[in-house]
Amino acid sequence: MELTVDEELRLKKMMGRVVRHFKGKDYLVLDVAEHTETGETLVIYKALYWGNKVYARPIKMFLSEVDHEKYPNIKQKYRLELKED
């Protein structure tokens, strides 16, 4: 799947760093992987809260914007954004 230049730059900045989900929880971006059966590109990330589960999300969904029609009060532009230090 092709990423835009902006998406590539955003993802590159997130690698190995903490991001915040628009609902407020923090995650550590671990890596990018390829699904063995479908070839789909996935972002691998780890929860930084209870349980520290590891998740995989399709790259386009990981980089997508918040659905502001569904969540009109959310100020964050993207679903997951780099957490400022």
C-alpha positions in Angstrom: 0.0 0.0 0.0 1.3 3.3 -1.0 1.8 6.1 1.6 1.8 9.8 0.9 5.0 11.6 1.6 3.3 13.2 4.7 2.3 9.8 6.0 5.8 8.4 5.5 7.3 11.3 7.4 4.8 11.1 10.3 5.3 7.3 10.6 9.1 7.7 10.5 9.0 10.3 13.4 6.8 7.9 15.4 9.1 4.9 15.2 10.4 4.0 18.7 8.5 6.9 20.2 5.4 7.3 22.3 2.1 8.3 20.6 -1.2 9.3 22.2 -4.5 7.8 20.9 -7.2 10.4 20.5 -9.1 8.8 23.5 -6.1 9.6 25.7 -4.0 6.4 26.1 -0.3 6.2 25.3 1.4 3.6 23.1 5.0 2.9 22.1 5.4 2.4 18.3 7.6 -0.7 17.9 7.9 -1.5 14.2 6.2 -2.1 10.9 5.4 -5.6 9.8 4.0 -7.4 6.7 1.1 -9.9 7.2 2.4 -13.3 6.0 -0.8 -14.3 4.2 -2.1 -11.0 2.7 1.0 -8.9 2.4 -0.8 -6.1 4.3 1.5 -3.6 6.0 0.8 -3.3 9.8 2.1 -1.0 12.5 3.1 -2.9 15.7 2.7 -0.9 18.9 2.6 -1.6 22.6 0.2 -0.2 25.2 1.8 1.8 28.0 -0.9 1.1 30.5 -2.3 -2.0 32.4 -1.3 -5.2 30.7 1.1 -3.7 28.2 -0.5 -5.6 25.3 1.0 -5.5 21.9 -1.2 -4.6 19.0 -1.1 -4.6 15.2 -3.1 -2.1 13.1 -3.2 -1.6 9.3 -0.9 1.2 8.4 -3.5 3.4 6.8 -5.8 3.0 9.8 -2.9 3.8 12.2 -2.2 7.0 10.3 -5.8 8.0 9.7 -7.6 11.1 10.9 -10.1 11.1 13.7 -13.7 10.8 12.5 -14.8 14.2 13.7 -18.4 13.5 12.8 -18.4 10.6 15.2 -16.2 12.4 17.8 -17.0 16.1 17.3 -15.3 17.2 20.6 -11.9 15.7 19.9 -9.2 18.3 19.2 -6.6 15.9 17.9 -6.4 15.7 14.1 -5.0 12.1 13.8 -6.1 8.9 15.5 -2.6 8.5 16.9 -0.2 11.5 17.3 3.4 11.8 18.5 3.3 12.7 22.2 5.2 15.9 22.9 8.0 15.5 25.4 
